[in-house]
Amino acid sequence: MDEILEPLVSFFCPTNDAASACRDFISNHSQVMPPIGPLFYFLLFPLVFTILFIFILAGTILHGSKLTLGLRLLIGISMFIFIIISGWYPIMLFLSEVWFILIILLFGAWYFLGSHRGSSGEKSAGKMPGLGGAMGMIMTKKQEHDELKLAESSLQLARTRLIAIEQGKEPRPSDAMQQIEDSLVSATGAINRLLADPIHMHKAAQLEKEKNRLLEEIKHRKAHLKN
């Protein structure tokens, strides 16, 4: 296993201090499910934590940006490279271990107990009261529902008004077009907030495609109205 771990140490811990800290970390975990246990602790767990940390941080930095996906990817890659070449990977080793312990023991137990209390009517199933601050960058179920509802209803309103314009049912197409654009602004805000959360990124990307399609239709419709 040393022939695998040593090249990884050289890559992820390029400075002398970082390499020394990484080797000490591997040594401290050498007795955990050998020979692959140290590899999990050194590579898998911290990479999951680091990627998730960077993803959420980049989404927070770019909150409200229309180019969230592309910019988040660029910033995320830059952050990851910076962490590695700056010799900060040992910090991620420690934080990832603490983070997994908290998630599994603290949040998991809290969620489990909350679910069982919910089944007896004392609390809603699956809720984790008081975790809003600790999980500040992860959406709660209510936030998820509200943002999805706002995005979907705004897109549906825009879609319905566009169809009405095309069918000649809008007496004042210009005013209706302005209301459609206002609806898309609301949808954009909700979609960007969903894009900032890794759990809801896939659904948000679908809504983003629908929004962009409607924007193209608006562009063509405006050109038609001018003519």
SULTA-V588496 format. One record per backbone hydrogen bond with DSSP energy under -0.5 kcal/mol. NH is the residue of the N-H (numbers start at 0). CO is the residue of the C=O. E is the energy in kcal/mol with one decimal. If there is no record, write none. Layout:
BEGIN
nh:NH co:CO e:E
nh:NH co:CO e:E
END
This chain:
BEGIN
nh:3 co:0 e:-1.1
nh:4 co:0 e:-2.7
nh:5 co:1 e:-2.7
nh:7 co:3 e:-1.2
nh:8 co:4 e:-2.6
nh:9 co:5 e:-2.2
nh:10 co:6 e:-1.7
nh:11 co:7 e:-3.0
nh:12 co:8 e:-2.1
nh:13 co:83 e:-0.5
nh:18 co:14 e:-2.8
nh:19 co:15 e:-2.3
nh:20 co:16 e:-2.3
nh:21 co:17 e:-2.6
nh:22 co:18 e:-2.4
nh:23 co:19 e:-2.0
nh:24 co:20 e:-2.2
nh:25 co:21 e:-2.4
nh:26 co:22 e:-2.5
nh:27 co:23 e:-2.2
nh:28 co:24 e:-1.0
nh:28 co:25 e:-0.6
nh:29 co:26 e:-1.1
nh:31 co:28 e:-1.4
nh:32 co:30 e:-0.9
nh:35 co:32 e:-0.5
nh:36 co:32 e:-2.4
nh:39 co:35 e:-1.7
nh:40 co:36 e:-2.0
nh:41 co:37 e:-2.3
nh:42 co:38 e:-2.6
nh:43 co:38 e:-1.0
nh:44 co:39 e:-2.5
nh:46 co:42 e:-1.8
nh:47 co:43 e:-2.3
nh:48 co:44 e:-2.2
nh:49 co:45 e:-3.0
nh:50 co:46 e:-2.7
nh:51 co:47 e:-2.1
nh:52 co:48 e:-2.7
nh:53 co:49 e:-2.7
nh:54 co:50 e:-2.5
nh:55 co:51 e:-2.4
nh:56 co:52 e:-2.4
nh:57 co:53 e:-3.0
nh:58 co:54 e:-1.9
nh:59 co:55 e:-2.1
nh:60 co:56 e:-2.4
nh:61 co:57 e:-2.0
nh:62 co:59 e:-1.3
nh:64 co:61 e:-2.6
nh:67 co:64 e:-0.9
nh:70 co:66 e:-2.5
nh:71 co:67 e:-2.9
nh:72 co:68 e:-1.9
nh:73 co:69 e:-2.1
nh:74 co:70 e:-3.0
nh:75 co:71 e:-2.8
nh:76 co:72 e:-2.4
nh:77 co:73 e:-2.1
nh:78 co:74 e:-2.8
nh:79 co:75 e:-2.4
nh:80 co:76 e:-2.4
nh:81 co:77 e:-2.5
nh:82 co:78 e:-2.7
nh:83 co:79 e:-1.9
nh:84 co:80 e:-2.9
nh:85 co:81 e:-1.8
nh:86 co:83 e:-1.5
nh:87 co:82 e:-2.4
nh:88 co:82 e:-0.5
nh:90 co:87 e:-1.0
nh:91 co:87 e:-1.4
nh:92 co:88 e:-2.0
nh:93 co:89 e:-1.8
nh:94 co:90 e:-2.7
nh:95 co:91 e:-2.6
nh:96 co:92 e:-1.5
nh:97 co:93 e:-2.1
nh:98 co:94 e:-3.0
nh:99 co:95 e:-2.5
nh:100 co:96 e:-1.8
nh:101 co:97 e:-2.4
nh:102 co:98 e:-2.7
nh:103 co:99 e:-2.6
nh:104 co:100 e:-2.7
nh:105 co:100 e:-0.7
nh:105 co:101 e:-0.9
nh:106 co:101 e:-2.4
nh:107 co:102 e:-1.6
nh:108 co:104 e:-1.1
nh:109 co:105 e:-2.3
nh:110 co:106 e:-2.8
nh:111 co:107 e:-2.5
nh:112 co:108 e:-2.8
nh:113 co:109 e:-2.5
nh:114 co:110 e:-2.2
nh:115 co:111 e:-1.8
nh:116 co:112 e:-2.3
nh:117 co:113 e:-1.9
nh:118 co:114 e:-1.5
nh:119 co:115 e:-0.8
nh:119 co:116 e:-0.6
nh:120 co:117 e:-1.4
nh:121 co:116 e:-1.9
nh:122 co:116 e:-0.8
nh:126 co:123 e:-1.6
nh:130 co:127 e:-1.6
nh:134 co:130 e:-2.7
nh:135 co:132 e:-1.4
nh:137 co:134 e:-2.4
nh:143 co:139 e:-2.6
nh:144 co:140 e:-2.5
nh:145 co:141 e:-2.8
nh:146 co:142 e:-2.8
nh:147 co:143 e:-2.5
nh:148 co:144 e:-2.5
nh:149 co:145 e:-2.5
nh:150 co:146 e:-2.6
nh:151 co:147 e:-2.8
nh:152 co:148 e:-2.6
nh:153 co:149 e:-2.2
nh:154 co:150 e:-2.3
nh:155 co:151 e:-2.4
nh:156 co:152 e:-2.4
nh:157 co:153 e:-2.2
nh:158 co:154 e:-2.5
nh:159 co:155 e:-2.6
nh:160 co:156 e:-2.5
nh:161 co:157 e:-2.0
nh:162 co:158 e:-2.0
nh:163 co:159 e:-2.1
nh:164 co:160 e:-2.1
nh:165 co:161 e:-2.4
nh:166 co:162 e:-2.0
nh:167 co:164 e:-1.4
nh:168 co:163 e:-2.9
nh:169 co:163 e:-0.7
nh:170 co:168 e:-0.7
nh:175 co:171 e:-2.2
nh:176 co:172 e:-2.5
nh:177 co:173 e:-1.7
nh:178 co:174 e:-2.0
nh:179 co:175 e:-2.1
nh:180 co:176 e:-2.2
nh:181 co:177 e:-2.1
nh:182 co:178 e:-2.1
nh:183 co:179 e:-2.0
nh:184 co:180 e:-1.8
nh:185 co:181 e:-1.9
nh:186 co:182 e:-2.3
nh:187 co:183 e:-2.5
nh:188 co:184 e:-2.0
nh:189 co:185 e:-1.9
nh:190 co:186 e:-2.8
nh:191 co:187 e:-2.5
nh:192 co:188 e:-1.8
nh:193 co:189 e:-1.9
nh:194 co:190 e:-2.5
nh:195 co:191 e:-1.2
nh:196 co:193 e:-1.5
nh:197 co:195 e:-0.5
nh:199 co:196 e:-1.2
nh:200 co:197 e:-0.5
nh:203 co:199 e:-2.4
nh:204 co:200 e:-2.4
nh:205 co:201 e:-1.5
nh:206 co:202 e:-2.0
nh:207 co:203 e:-2.4
nh:208 co:204 e:-1.9
nh:209 co:205 e:-1.9
nh:210 co:206 e:-2.5
nh:211 co:207 e:-2.5
nh:212 co:208 e:-2.1
nh:213 co:209 e:-2.1
nh:214 co:210 e:-2.3
nh:215 co:211 e:-1.9
nh:216 co:212 e:-1.9
nh:217 co:213 e:-2.5
nh:218 co:214 e:-2.2
nh:219 co:215 e:-2.2
nh:220 co:216 e:-2.6
nh:221 co:217 e:-2.9
nh:222 co:218 e:-1.8
nh:223 co:219 e:-1.9
nh:224 co:220 e:-2.5
nh:225 co:221 e:-2.1
nh:226 co:222 e:-1.4
END
